[in-house]
Amino acid sequence: MTTESEPCQESSVKKFIKYFYQGNLNFSLLPEDVEKMDWNWQQEFLDATVNSKLLKEYPISGKFASLFLKKIIQHLERNQEVHDEFYEHLCTSMNNVDKDGFSYRHYLIDNDINNAITIKETKNMVVNGTTGLKTWEAALMLSDWALCNKNIFSNKNVLELGSGVGFTGISISKYCNAKSMMLTDCHDDVLKTISDNIHINFPQLQKEEENNITWFKDQDKSLGIMPLDWNAIDDLPEDLVPDVLIGADIVYDPSILQPLANVIQTFCLRNKKLEVYIASVIRNEDTFNGFLKTLGEMDLHYETIELPKCVHIEWNQSINRSLLKIYSKLK
Ligand SMILES: C[S@@+](CC[C@H](N)C(=O)[O-])C[C@H]1O[C@@H](n2cnc3c(N)ncnc32)[C@H](O)[C@@H]1O
């Protein structure tokens, strides 16, 4: 990954391209940065961002794009000739209102603009009573760890609990060679958005409806979407027997800790070799410890996996975080 201190012009452009894709407005523009932002720098930045085919097809938030471009233009105007297209894109972005609150984010893998996962999502933490319509930090963290540990998922049937917009399930399916990936959630708007996001990232797959499951398939890949409410485990189809169970940012509400532990236990009873990986941002220690206590009461073991740094995907390393591996004591 590029570091901020690299001196050449190419890395200066890459640094700002990275900020743009990260949705980061908190960058500082030092005089030495602005000095490098000549016409070629500006053209390279525009081509990799707002001029790119990806962004034309799937535009990012107009509000963010206009704030970002405005900040760059303000600094450029004092020291450089400003590329006309900066002003054109600023006008377009200012008029670009997010449709129904949704826009697209492009999460770069290894900071490569040709290797992105595109996610339709909102900026809001809660929409229509669900937290599932944006990508949370734990989803990025779990995906990054999975990309470093592909063997755990390779050729396995993976099921994700509380998938939200689907970043983790999509990234594991795309990069870790899972045999099948079942993304689940309890909210209708969330399930619909997962479907849109699978289609965006795997346009080649055929969509098929089967019972309560929407499948996206070809010879090599298989992703499914199904409703799964942790409060209704009696409804779980009996033939649903994953090898690996995952979840990102699903330990946050004291009222769902027991139902969540019940689902994990149910799948552990179905497959004694099941491996469970739950990534969390610990916002409230009592809630998180309540989950650990509930696991203990349900005869479920856990161990903590260290997550020292970002490798393939950027996530906020200042967060209080946890990655648990959970398994049944009945092994
Ligand atoms: C904070 S979001 C995390 C979404 C996603 N995993 C991520 O990290 O970006 C929590 C998710 O859990 C889902 N959820 C909450 N309660 C649930 C329940 N009882 N059954 C199934 N899913 C639930 C929500 O709909 C939401 O998508």
The ligand as an SDF file (V2000), in Angstrom:
LIG
                    3D

 27 29  0  0  0  0  0  0  0  0999 V2000
  -24.7150   -3.1920   12.0880 C   0  0  0  0  0  0  0  0  0  0  0  0
  -25.4490   -4.0510   10.7720 S   0  0  0  0  0  0  0  0  0  0  0  0
  -24.0770   -4.9230   10.1000 C   0  0  0  0  0  0  0  0  0  0  0  0
  -24.2720   -5.2100    8.6510 C   0  0  0  0  0  0  0  0  0  0  0  0
  -23.0530   -5.8380    7.9610 C   0  0  0  0  0  0  0  0  0  0  0  0
  -22.7530   -7.1370    8.5030 N   0  0  0  0  0  0  0  0  0  0  0  0
  -21.8560   -4.9410    8.0560 C   0  0  0  0  0  0  0  0  0  0  0  0
  -21.0120   -5.1720    8.9500 O   0  0  0  0  0  0  0  0  0  0  0  0
  -21.7500   -4.0010    7.2620 O   0  0  0  0  0  0  0  0  0  0  0  0
  -26.3550   -5.3700   11.5990 C   0  0  0  0  0  0  0  0  0  0  0  0
  -27.1360   -6.2690   10.6780 C   0  0  0  0  0  0  0  0  0  0  0  0
  -27.7500   -7.2920   11.4510 O   0  0  0  0  0  0  0  0  0  0  0  0
  -29.0770   -7.4870   10.9820 C   0  0  0  0  0  0  0  0  0  0  0  0
  -29.9160   -7.9980   12.0720 N   0  0  0  0  0  0  0  0  0  0  0  0
  -30.2720   -7.3760   13.2200 C   0  0  0  0  0  0  0  0  0  0  0  0
  -31.0870   -8.1470   13.9420 N   0  0  0  0  0  0  0  0  0  0  0  0
  -31.2690   -9.3070   13.2420 C   0  0  0  0  0  0  0  0  0  0  0  0
  -32.0230  -10.4900   13.4540 C   0  0  0  0  0  0  0  0  0  0  0  0
  -32.7930  -10.6370   14.5410 N   0  0  0  0  0  0  0  0  0  0  0  0
  -31.9640  -11.4560   12.5240 N   0  0  0  0  0  0  0  0  0  0  0  0
  -31.2010  -11.2990   11.4110 C   0  0  0  0  0  0  0  0  0  0  0  0
  -30.4680  -10.2010   11.1450 N   0  0  0  0  0  0  0  0  0  0  0  0
  -30.4990   -9.1940   12.0490 C   0  0  0  0  0  0  0  0  0  0  0  0
  -29.5090   -6.0950   10.5380 C   0  0  0  0  0  0  0  0  0  0  0  0
  -30.6020   -6.1330    9.6170 O   0  0  0  0  0  0  0  0  0  0  0  0
  -28.2240   -5.5560    9.9110 C   0  0  0  0  0  0  0  0  0  0  0  0
  -28.1480   -5.8670    8.5560 O   0  0  0  0  0  0  0  0  0  0  0  0
  1  2  1  0
  2  3  1  0
  2 10  1  0
  3  4  1  0
  4  5  1  0
  5  6  1  0
  5  7  1  0
  7  8  2  0
  7  9  1  0
 10 11  1  0
 11 12  1  0
 11 26  1  0
 12 13  1  0
 13 14  1  0
 13 24  1  0
 14 15  1  0
 14 23  1  0
 15 16  2  0
 16 17  1  0
 17 18  1  0
 17 23  2  0
 18 19  1  0
 18 20  2  0
 20 21  1  0
 21 22  2  0
 22 23  1  0
 24 25  1  0
 24 26  1  0
 26 27  1  0
M  CHG  2   2   1   9  -1
M  END
$$$$
